[in-house]
């Protein structure tokens, strides 16, 4: 029963915090260092724990694919039609190319600095500090002049800058959605377009991480009794992530993601106090 409880807690935290701009990885680090959770997770093992975290990310990937299914199908059809008819400057094909380009920085940094990044996950105080920094970034959106650009109109330079925002957000405590949406705001994207771009560019990164970890675990296999709890946890994560996506879009449309900044600053300060005692 304890493994069910631990996975349910991790799934809930991952799902709610993945798309809300509060850093799912940061929250997971803080939660995983709480005594009862840490004790049970130690029994699971570090390697397997990383796999579980990635699978929960895959569950949230399923949620974003469901949420943006119409956009994904529309873009896929439009891009394929553009390639077939050699219309290389079409908005749909440009959008797909921009999504791919924006995903490159995070992929490169993830591969080159994998061990250094993993070490951050063992430092809850560092994560707490990053949560405070994340909050300050979100508060900055109160002062940005909101633009009206669509994704296809962003241009290579702006796309790369937003991609670098996603790469920076590999550090736990920095929200991927928060930093990329904020980057989109500053690059002049229309708010909903900034959010959609943030979600779409997450798909290759999360899918790549899931594939790599899946290959690793396939060599050793899952321990007995873990498959069913993991599938249930992924189901919970998918459903809660869908709810979080709807909630975030509500705040994006009102250009009020700064409200989450106060929350992450509060959690960061509380984490610093707790883990300093």
C-alpha positions as CSV (number, residue, x, y, z in Angstrom):
1,X,0.0,0.0,0.0
2,X,2.9,2.4,0.7
3,X,4.1,2.2,-2.9
4,X,0.6,3.2,-4.0
5,X,0.5,6.1,-1.7
6,X,4.0,7.4,-2.7
7,X,3.2,7.1,-6.4
8,X,-0.1,8.8,-6.0
9,X,1.5,11.7,-4.2
10,X,4.3,12.0,-6.8
11,X,1.8,11.7,-9.7
12,X,-0.5,14.4,-8.2
13,X,2.4,16.8,-7.6
14,X,3.9,16.2,-11.1
15,X,0.6,16.6,-12.9
16,X,-0.6,19.8,-11.2
17,X,2.8,21.5,-11.3
18,X,4.0,20.4,-14.8
19,X,1.9,23.0,-16.7
20,X,1.1,25.4,-14.0
21,X,4.2,27.7,-13.9
22,X,5.4,26.5,-10.5
23,X,8.0,23.9,-11.5
24,X,7.0,20.2,-11.2
25,X,10.6,19.1,-10.8
26,X,11.2,21.7,-8.0
27,X,8.1,20.5,-6.1
28,X,9.0,16.9,-6.6
29,X,12.5,17.5,-5.1
30,X,11.0,19.2,-2.0
31,X,8.4,16.5,-1.6
32,X,10.8,13.6,-2.2
33,X,13.1,15.0,0.6
34,X,10.3,14.9,3.2
35,X,11.2,12.1,5.7
36,X,8.3,9.6,5.1
37,X,8.5,10.0,1.3
38,X,12.3,9.9,1.3
39,X,12.3,6.7,3.3
40,X,9.9,4.9,0.9
41,X,11.7,6.2,-2.1
42,X,15.0,5.0,-0.9
43,X,13.5,1.5,-0.9
44,X,12.5,2.0,-4.6
45,X,16.1,2.9,-5.6
46,X,17.5,5.9,-7.4
47,X,17.7,4.5,-10.9
48,X,14.1,3.3,-10.7
49,X,12.9,6.5,-9.2
50,X,14.3,8.5,-12.1
51,X,12.4,6.2,-14.4
52,X,9.2,6.7,-12.4
53,X,9.6,10.5,-12.6
54,X,10.1,10.3,-16.4
55,X,7.1,8.1,-16.8
56,X,5.0,10.6,-14.9
57,X,6.3,13.2,-17.3
58,X,5.2,11.0,-20.1
59,X,1.7,10.9,-18.5
60,X,1.6,14.7,-18.6
61,X,2.8,14.5,-22.3
62,X,-0.3,12.4,-23.0
63,X,-2.4,15.1,-21.4
64,X,-0.9,17.9,-23.6
65,X,-1.4,15.8,-26.7
66,X,-5.1,15.3,-25.8
67,X,-5.5,19.0,-24.9
68,X,-3.9,20.2,-28.1
69,X,-5.0,17.3,-30.4
70,X,-6.8,19.6,-32.8
71,X,-3.8,22.0,-33.1
72,X,-1.4,19.0,-33.5
73,X,-3.6,17.4,-36.3
74,X,-4.1,20.8,-38.0
75,X,-0.3,21.5,-38.0
76,X,0.6,18.0,-39.1
77,X,-1.8,18.1,-42.0
78,X,-0.8,21.7,-43.0
79,X,3.0,21.0,-42.8
80,X,2.7,17.7,-44.8
81,X,0.6,19.5,-47.4
82,X,3.2,22.3,-47.6
83,X,6.0,19.7,-48.1
84,X,4.1,17.9,-50.8
85,X,3.3,21.1,-52.7
86,X,6.7,22.5,-51.9
87,X,5.3,25.6,-50.2
88,X,8.2,25.9,-47.8
89,X,7.2,29.3,-46.5
90,X,3.7,28.3,-45.3
91,X,2.7,29.3,-41.7
92,X,2.0,25.7,-40.7
93,X,5.4,24.4,-41.9
94,X,7.2,27.4,-40.2
95,X,5.4,26.7,-37.0
96,X,6.5,23.0,-37.0
97,X,10.0,24.0,-37.8
98,X,10.0,26.6,-35.0
99,X,8.8,23.9,-32.5
100,X,11.7,21.6,-33.6
101,X,14.3,24.4,-33.4
102,X,13.0,25.6,-30.0
103,X,13.4,22.0,-28.7
104,X,17.1,21.7,-29.7
105,X,18.7,23.8,-26.8
106,X,17.1,21.7,-24.1
107,X,18.0,18.5,-25.8
108,X,21.6,19.5,-26.2
109,X,22.0,20.8,-22.7
110,X,20.2,17.7,-21.3
111,X,22.6,15.4,-23.0
112,X,25.9,17.3,-22.4
113,X,25.2,18.2,-18.7
114,X,23.1,15.2,-17.7
115,X,25.2,14.3,-14.6
116,X,25.4,17.9,-13.4
117,X,21.7,18.4,-13.8
118,X,20.9,15.2,-11.9
119,X,23.1,16.5,-9.0
120,X,20.7,19.5,-8.6
121,X,17.9,17.1,-7.6
122,X,19.8,16.1,-4.4
123,X,19.9,19.7,-3.1
124,X,16.5,20.9,-1.8
125,X,17.9,24.2,-0.6
126,X,19.1,25.0,-4.2
127,X,15.7,24.1,-5.5
128,X,14.1,26.4,-3.0
129,X,16.3,29.2,-4.1
130,X,15.4,28.5,-7.8
131,X,11.7,28.6,-6.9
132,X,12.2,32.1,-5.5
133,X,13.9,33.1,-8.7
134,X,11.1,31.5,-10.7
135,X,8.6,33.6,-8.8
136,X,10.5,36.8,-9.6
137,X,10.5,35.9,-13.3
138,X,6.7,35.4,-13.2
139,X,6.2,38.7,-11.5
140,X,8.1,40.4,-14.4
141,X,5.1,39.6,-16.7
142,X,3.2,42.4,-14.9
143,X,5.4,44.9,-16.8
144,X,5.7,43.3,-20.2
145,X,3.9,44.9,-23.2
146,X,1.8,42.1,-24.6
147,X,2.2,41.5,-28.3
148,X,0.0,40.0,-31.0
149,X,2.4,37.8,-33.0
150,X,1.4,34.3,-34.0
151,X,4.0,31.4,-33.6
152,X,4.6,31.4,-37.4
153,X,5.5,35.1,-37.2
154,X,8.0,34.7,-34.4
155,X,11.2,34.4,-36.4
156,X,14.3,32.3,-35.8
157,X,16.0,34.6,-33.2
158,X,12.9,34.8,-31.0
159,X,12.3,31.1,-31.3
160,X,15.9,30.3,-30.2
161,X,15.5,32.7,-27.3
162,X,12.3,30.9,-26.1
163,X,14.1,27.6,-26.7
164,X,17.0,28.8,-24.4
165,X,14.3,29.6,-21.8
166,X,13.2,25.9,-22.0
167,X,16.8,24.8,-21.6
168,X,17.4,26.9,-18.5
169,X,14.2,25.4,-17.0
170,X,15.9,22.0,-16.9
171,X,17.2,23.2,-13.5
172,X,14.7,22.0,-10.9
173,X,12.8,24.9,-9.3
174,X,12.6,26.8,-12.6
175,X,9.3,26.2,-14.3
176,X,9.5,25.2,-17.9
177,X,6.0,26.4,-18.8
178,X,6.5,29.6,-16.7
179,X,9.8,30.5,-18.3
180,X,8.8,29.7,-21.9
181,X,5.5,31.5,-21.6
182,X,7.2,34.5,-20.1
183,X,9.8,34.3,-22.9
184,X,7.0,34.2,-25.4
185,X,5.4,37.3,-23.8
186,X,8.7,39.2,-24.0
187,X,9.2,38.1,-27.6
188,X,5.8,39.6,-28.5
189,X,3.7,36.5,-28.9
190,X,0.0,36.7,-28.3
191,X,-0.7,35.2,-24.8
192,X,-2.5,32.1,-26.0
193,X,0.0,31.6,-28.8
194,X,2.8,31.8,-26.2
195,X,1.2,29.1,-24.1
196,X,0.5,26.8,-27.0
197,X,4.1,27.2,-28.2
198,X,5.3,26.3,-24.7
199,X,3.2,23.2,-24.6
200,X,4.0,22.1,-28.2
201,X,7.8,22.6,-27.8
202,X,7.6,20.4,-24.6
203,X,6.4,17.4,-26.7
204,X,9.8,16.5,-28.3
205,X,11.8,17.1,-25.1
206,X,9.5,14.9,-22.9
207,X,9.1,12.2,-25.5
208,X,12.9,12.1,-25.9
209,X,13.5,11.7,-22.2
210,X,10.8,9.1,-21.9
211,X,12.3,7.1,-24.8
212,X,15.8,7.2,-23.3
213,X,14.6,6.1,-19.8
214,X,12.4,3.4,-21.4
215,X,15.4,1.9,-23.2
216,X,17.4,1.8,-20.0
217,X,14.6,0.1,-17.9
218,X,13.9,-2.3,-20.7
219,X,17.3,-3.9,-20.2
220,X,16.6,-4.6,-16.6
221,X,12.9,-4.9,-16.4
222,X,10.5,-3.5,-13.8
223,X,10.4,-5.0,-10.3
224,X,7.5,-7.3,-9.5
225,X,4.4,-5.4,-8.3
226,X,5.3,-2.0,-9.7
227,X,3.6,-2.1,-13.1
228,X,0.0,-1.8,-11.8
229,X,0.7,1.1,-9.3
230,X,2.8,2.9,-12.0
231,X,0.0,2.6,-14.6
232,X,-2.6,3.9,-12.1
233,X,-0.3,6.8,-11.1
234,X,0.2,7.7,-14.8
235,X,-3.6,7.7,-15.2
236,X,-4.0,10.0,-12.3
237,X,-1.2,12.3,-13.6
238,X,-2.8,12.5,-17.0
239,X,-6.2,13.5,-15.7
240,X,-4.9,16.1,-13.2
241,X,-2.5,17.5,-15.9
242,X,-5.6,18.1,-18.2
243,X,-7.2,20.0,-15.3
244,X,-4.0,22.0,-14.8
245,X,-3.8,22.9,-18.5
246,X,-7.4,24.3,-18.5
247,X,-6.6,26.3,-15.3
248,X,-3.4,27.8,-16.7
249,X,-5.0,28.8,-20.0
250,X,-7.6,30.7,-17.9
251,X,-4.9,32.8,-16.3
252,X,-3.0,33.1,-19.5
253,X,-6.0,34.6,-21.3
254,X,-6.3,37.2,-18.5
255,X,-2.5,37.7,-18.5
256,X,-2.3,36.9,-14.8
257,X,0.4,34.2,-14.5
258,X,2.2,36.6,-12.1
259,X,-0.1,35.3,-9.4
260,X,1.8,32.0,-9.4
261,X,5.0,34.0,-8.7
262,X,3.8,34.9,-5.2
263,X,3.1,31.2,-4.7
264,X,6.5,29.9,-5.8
265,X,8.3,32.6,-3.8
266,X,6.3,31.5,-0.7
267,X,7.1,27.8,-1.3
268,X,10.8,28.7,-1.9
269,X,11.1,30.6,1.3
270,X,9.3,27.9,3.3
271,X,11.6,25.3,1.7
272,X,14.7,27.3,2.7
273,X,13.5,27.6,6.3
274,X,12.5,23.9,6.5
275,X,15.7,22.4,5.0
276,X,17.9,24.8,6.9
277,X,16.7,23.6,10.3
